[in-house]
Amino acid sequence: AGFRLLCIPPPDDRYPPVAKGTKRLFLCRHGQTELNRLGKIQGARVDEPLNQNGLKQAAFLGEAVKPYDLAFIASSKLTRAKQTAQAIRLTHPQAAGDAIALLNEVDFGAVSDGLALEEARKITNKTYKLWTEGVVDARSPGGGESFVEVEARVREALKVLLEGCGDMESTLAVTHSSYLRITLSIALGWDLAKSKAQRIDNCSVSVIDFNALGQAKEVCINDVRHLGGIGVGVTNQFGGESDRERQLVLV
């Protein structure tokens, strides 16, 4: 069964136009999975598909970015990200696309995968703390990545994504929450403590503009207005828009 989307599309002026000499990057988190709903960590090694909420969210996300010209749509190689990107490609059939391992979730080691959120945080918080203290070669137990390795992946991914579009064009990447936080840290110059505290909802959109010198400017972070509250907690940076009716019908 597919989804038939019945909604008023978002205005094409939600984000300002891309300025001359600038490239725009849409950074999106994948839709909800059942482990997300249950509050368990998936990490880089658990390859969960989207649940019904996640499929709805991905359809809404595809409609939300429909007004914007996307030259390239990329995702990580994990199923939840690829399914989300597929929904976006339905509204941008002309865009080039690929699934690349550079966008895979941060690997905090096998010990954290599948754990309840609070239990997993005890592990990942120790690793993050070491990274913020400058111990960038520290790894979580169970063979996780070091910050040096994650940073190298993120920088290479940014290069690939920005090469995928020309001047005044946009590219979109579907990836994962921890990966997105570190990407924001590297691109915008945030310290790791700030980026770690940043909320990144399922199927949220963060938008960053890059000028010709590669300097980044924040347009928005964790925009979830297009989701109409589906799978989103009570507290959000932007929240839903009550004046926009959205309805999703299973067919």
C-alpha positions in Angstrom: 0.0 0.0 0.0 1.2 3.5 -0.8 0.3 6.9 0.7 -2.0 9.5 -0.9 -1.0 12.9 0.5 -3.8 15.4 0.9 -2.4 18.6 2.2 -1.9 22.2 1.4 1.8 22.4 0.3 4.1 24.6 2.2 4.9 28.1 0.8 7.9 28.2 -1.4 9.2 31.2 0.6 9.6 29.2 3.8 13.3 29.6 3.4 14.9 32.7 1.8 16.1 32.4 -1.8 19.6 31.1 -2.4 21.9 34.1 -2.9 24.3 34.4 -5.8 27.6 32.8 -5.1 26.0 30.4 -2.6 25.2 26.8 -2.4 22.4 25.5 -0.1 22.5 22.2 1.9 19.3 20.6 3.3 20.2 18.3 6.1 17.4 15.9 7.1 17.1 13.2 9.6 15.4 9.9 8.6 11.8 9.2 9.5 10.7 7.3 12.6 11.4 3.6 13.1 9.9 1.3 15.6 13.0 1.5 17.8 12.8 5.3 17.7 9.2 5.0 18.9 10.3 2.7 21.7 13.1 5.0 22.8 15.9 2.6 21.8 19.2 3.3 20.1 19.8 2.0 16.6 23.3 3.4 16.0 25.3 2.5 13.0 24.8 -1.3 13.2 21.1 -1.8 13.6 19.4 -1.4 10.2 15.7 -0.8 11.0 13.1 0.2 8.4 10.7 3.1 8.8 7.5 2.3 10.7 4.1 3.7 9.6 4.7 7.0 11.3 8.1 7.2 9.6 6.6 6.6 6.1 4.1 9.4 6.7 6.8 11.7 7.9 8.9 11.0 4.8 5.9 11.7 2.6 5.4 15.0 4.3 9.0 15.8 4.0 9.0 15.2 0.3 6.1 17.6 -0.1 7.8 20.2 2.1 10.9 20.4 -0.1 9.0 20.0 -3.4 9.1 23.8 -4.1 12.9 23.9 -4.0 15.2 22.9 -6.8 17.4 20.0 -5.6 20.3 19.1 -7.9 21.4 16.1 -5.8 19.7 13.9 -3.1 21.9 11.7 -1.0 21.3 9.4 1.9 23.3 7.1 4.2 23.4 3.4 3.3 21.1 2.5 6.2 17.5 1.4 5.3 15.7 4.1 7.3 17.6 6.9 5.5 17.3 5.3 2.0 13.5 5.0 2.5 13.2 8.6 3.5 15.3 9.7 0.5 13.1 7.6 -1.8 10.0 9.6 -0.7 11.8 12.9 -1.4 12.9 11.7 -4.9 9.2 11.1 -5.8 8.8 14.9 -5.7 12.2 15.5 -7.4 12.5 12.9 -10.2 15.1 15.0 -12.0 17.6 15.1 -9.2 20.6 12.9 -9.2 20.9 10.7 -6.1 23.1 8.2 -4.3 23.4 6.3 -1.0 26.9 6.9 0.5 28.5 5.4 3.5 30.0 8.8 4.4 26.6 9.7 5.7 26.1 6.7 7.9 25.3 7.2 11.6 28.2 7.7 14.1 29.4 4.3 15.3 29.4 4.3 19.1 30.2 0.6 19.2 28.1 -2.6 19.3 27.6 -2.2 23.1 25.2 0.7 22.6 23.0 -0.6 19.8 19.5 -1.7 20.8 19.8 -0.3 24.3 17.2 1.9 25.9 18.0 5.5 25.4 19.0 6.3 29.0 21.3 3.2 29.2 22.9 4.1 25.8 23.5 7.7 26.9 25.7 6.5 29.8 28.0 5.0 27.2 27.9 7.8 24.6 28.1 10.6 27.1 31.5 9.3 28.3 32.7 9.3 24.7 31.4 12.7 24.0 33.0 14.1 27.2 36.4 12.8 26.2 35.9 14.3 22.7 35.0 17.7 24.2 38.1 17.5 26.4 40.2 17.1 23.3 40.8 13.3 23.5 39.7 13.0 19.8 41.0 9.5 19.4 38.8 8.1 22.1 36.3 5.4 21.2 33.3 3.8 22.9 33.6 0.2 24.0 32.8 -2.4 21.4 34.8 -0.9 18.5 33.2 2.5 17.9 34.6 5.3 15.8 36.9 8.0 17.1 36.1 11.7 16.7 39.0 11.9 14.2 37.3 9.3 12.0 33.9 10.9 12.3 35.2 14.4 11.5 37.0 13.0 8.4 33.8 11.4 7.2 31.8 14.6 7.7 34.3 16.8 6.0 34.5 14.4 3.0 30.7 14.2 2.9 30.3 18.0 2.8 32.7 18.1 -0.1 30.8 15.5 -2.0 27.4 17.1 -1.3 28.5 20.6 -2.3 30.2 19.3 -5.4 26.8 17.9 -6.3 25.3 21.3 -7.0 26.2 24.5 -8.8 26.0 28.1 -7.8 22.6 29.1 -6.4 21.6 25.4 -6.4 20.7 23.1 -3.5 21.5 19.5 -2.4 19.8 17.4 0.2 21.2 14.7 2.5 19.2 12.2 4.7 21.3 11.0 7.6 21.1 10.5 11.4 20.8 12.4 14.6 24.3 12.1 16.1 25.9 12.5 12.7 23.8 15.7 12.1 24.9 17.2 15.4 28.5 16.7 14.6 28.0 18.0 11.1 26.4 21.2 12.6 29.4 21.5 14.9 31.9 21.2 12.1 30.1 23.4 9.5 28.9 26.2 11.8 31.8 26.2 14.3 29.7 25.1 17.3 31.5 23.4 20.2 30.6 19.8 20.7 28.7 20.5 23.9 26.3 22.8 22.1 25.8 20.5 19.1 25.2 17.5 21.4 22.4 19.4 23.2 20.7 20.3 19.9 17.4 18.5 19.3 17.2 16.7 16.0 13.7 15.3 15.3 12.8 12.5 12.9 12.3 14.0 9.4 13.4 17.5 10.6 15.1 19.9 8.2 18.2 21.9 8.9 19.3 24.3 6.2 22.9 25.7 5.8 24.2 28.1 3.1 27.8 28.0 2.0 29.5 30.8 0.2 32.2 30.6 -2.5 34.9 30.5 0.3 33.2 27.5 2.0 31.9 29.6 4.9 28.7 28.4 6.3 25.6 30.3 7.5 22.7 28.9 9.4 19.3 29.3 7.8 17.3 27.1 10.1 17.8 24.2 12.5 15.4 21.3 13.2 12.5 22.6 11.3 9.5 20.3 11.8 6.6 22.5 10.7 5.9 20.3 7.8 5.2 17.2 10.0 2.0 18.5 11.5 2.9 16.9 14.8 3.3 13.4 13.5 5.8 11.5 15.6 7.1 14.8 17.1 7.3 15.4 20.8 5.5 18.3 22.6 8.6 20.5 22.8 10.1 21.6 19.5 12.2 24.4 18.3 9.6 25.4 15.7 6.5 23.3 16.4 3.6 22.6 14.1 1.6 25.2 12.3 -2.1 25.2 13.3 -3.2 27.1 10.2 -2.1 24.4 7.8 -4.3 21.4 7.5 -2.6 18.1 6.7 -4.2 14.7 6.1 -2.7 11.4 5.1 -4.8 8.6 3.7 -3.7 5.0 3.3 -4.6 3.6 -0.1 
